[in-house]
């Protein structure tokens, strides 16, 4: 894109015009956040269980004594050698949030269908600290529409992001984010889930790039992203 070079006064006029739109966006985001908090809840009655480094735990036990649980559905299938590149990119932004979330009564963790030993190996490779558990052998991923059986995929479409999508856009694993609440009686409620680009705001790098001179500088969504130990050279232009 060719950008005109103008005087400071002309730039300020254009910047103030954009500021009006930015404020509109902020106010809209506030309204969306309020609507999200106002969503009804669904009681979770199925006895899900997960493999963790501290033994088998129920969904209620994953809250770790807090009342709120946010789960990132990380794409790492039972036979995958490494986690999804995009999920890994998002996961790079989680560790720094942990002390703030935990102090604010929120437990954040990742769930994948891979066996725990495979999760632990990839977590060590990436150097992450956030909790990550396995739903292997459970219906959890299927019930929350982030994992799909070969039989489901063979039908030509699957239910993802609140609609049927064609097989060409699907995979045996897809990303998502789900939130849960645990009340004083120990009952668990599903309060929210988002999919596809719904978790994008968790990726601080993208928010920074959106303010950089060339933006995300991509041809398709996150086509430049690699696992953080796979970049050829630090600082190399991503789309040169």
N, C-alpha and C positions, 0 to 999 in steps of 0.2 A: 504493500500500500504506500502510495506517495502522499506525504504529509506537507501541506503548505507551511512555510516559515513566515511568521507574522510578527508584528510588534507585540510588546508586553501587554499593551492595552487591548488589542484584538484577542490575544490569548486569554486574558482575564474575562472578557465578555463570553467567550466560548466555554470557559471553565465554569462560570457562574450558571450558564444555561444547563450544563451537565449536572451541576449540584442540585438543581431543582429536581431532576429525574432521580438522582441518588437518594434524595430525601423521600421522594415518593416510594422508591423501592424499600427503604428502611421502614417506612410506615406500613407498607403492605406486608413486609416480613413480620412486623409486630402483630398484625391482624392474623396472619397465617399461624404464627406461634400460639396466639390465644385460641384459635379454632382447634389447633392440635391438642391443646390442654383440655379443651371442652369435649373431646371425643368420648363416647361411651366406652366402657370396658367389657371384656369377656373373661369369665372365670376359666382358669385352666384346670381341668379335672384330670387330664391324662397323667399318669405317674411317670413322667420322663426321668431318665437317669443318665448320668454322664460319667465318663472316666476322667479323673483329675490326678494331678501329682500327689494328692492327699487321699486317694481312694475314690470309691464310687459315691457320687452325690446326686441328690434329687435337684430339680429345678429350684425349689424353695431354698435348699442349702447353698446354692450358688450365690445367693444374695449376700452371703458372708456377714449376716447380722444387720444389714441395711434394709431399707424399705423399698429401694428402687434398683432395678437391674437393667442395664443396657447391653444387649448382645450384638456383636458384629458377626454376621454369618460369613465367615472367611472361606473362600473357595480353595479347599484342599481335600480332594477325594481320597478314598482308601488306597488307591494304587498310584497316586501322583507322587512324582519325585520331588516336586517343589510347589510352593503355594502360588496362586495366581499373582501375576505381576501387578495388576491394578490393586488387588487386595493388599499386597505387600506395600505398595506405595501409600495406601491409606494407613496401614498399620504403623508405618514409620512415624506417624503423628500422634500415637496414642499414649506412649509412656509418660510424656510430660504432663498430660492431663490427669493422670491417676491420683496424685495427692490432693488435687483440687476437687475432683469428683468424689473421692472417698470421704473427704471432710464435709462434703455437701450431701451426704447420705445416698450416694449413687455408686454402685459397683459396676465397673465396665470390664467386659471380658469378650473373648472371641470363642466361637464354636465352629468346629469343622467335623466332617464325617470320617476323616482319616483316623486311624488308630493313634492312641496317645503317644506311642514311641516315635511315630513319624512326625507328629506335631512338635514334640520336644526337640527332635533333631533339627527341624527347620527353624524353630525358634532360637536355638543356639547359634545356628549359622547367621541369622539376622541380628542377633544381639538384643532381642526384645525382652522386656520384663513383664508386660501385661499378662494377666491370667488367660490361659487358653486351654479349653477342655474339648474332649471328644464325645460326639454323639453317636459314635459307631455302634450299629446294632439297634439304634433307636429310631422311632418315627419322627423325631423332632424336626430334622431338616425337611422331610417330605411334608409334614403338616404345616410348616411355615413357608412352603413353596420356594425353597432355594436349592433343593436337590430333586433329581428326576430319574426314575428308573428307565432302563432300556425300553421296557414295554410302553411307558408313557411317551417317550420320545418317538417311538416307532409309529405312533398314531398320527404324527405330523404336526402337532401343536401341543403346547403345555400352558398351564395357567401360571403366569408370572407378572408381577407388578399390576395386579388387579385386572388382568385381561388375558385372553388367549393369544399367545405369540407363536409364529411358525417355527418349525424345527430348525430352520436355517439360522434363526436368531437365538436359539436355545443351546444348552449344554447340559451335561450331567450335573454340574454345579453352577450356581449363579449367586451374585452377591446380594446382601440385604442387611438391614438393621432393625432390630426389634426391641421394644421396651416392655417392662413388666413391673408390677407393683405387688408387694407382699404386705398384707395387713397384720394387725396385732394378733389375730387368730391363726396366722400362718397360711391363710388362703392366698393364692397367687392369681393375678389378673393380667391378661395381655392388654396393653393400652395403645400400642402403636407399632406399625412396621412400615418401612420404606424400602424401595428396591431400585435397581438400575443406577441412575445418577442421583438418587435421593439422598445418598450419604456424602455427596460431593463437598458440602460445607465443612465436613470433618477434615478435609485435606487442606491444611494451611498453605502448602506450597502453591496450590492452584489459586488461592485467594491473593497471594503475593504476585503471582504471574499476571493475574487479571489487572494489576496496577503497574506492571512493568511496561516499557515502551512498545514491545512487540507482543504483549499478551501471552497467551498460551502457545502461540507459534506452532500449531499442529494442523495436520490435514484431516485426520479423523480423531475422535476423542482419545486423548492420552496415548497417541501412537508413538510418542517419544519416550515414554516412561520405561525404565528398566528397574529390576531389583537393585537396591543401592550398592551391592557389591559387583554389579555387572556393567557399570558405565565404563566405557573404554578409557576415558581420561577426564579428570575433574575440570569443569569449565569449558569443555568442548561444546560448540554451538549445536543445539539439538537438531536443527533443521537446515544446517548449512548446505 
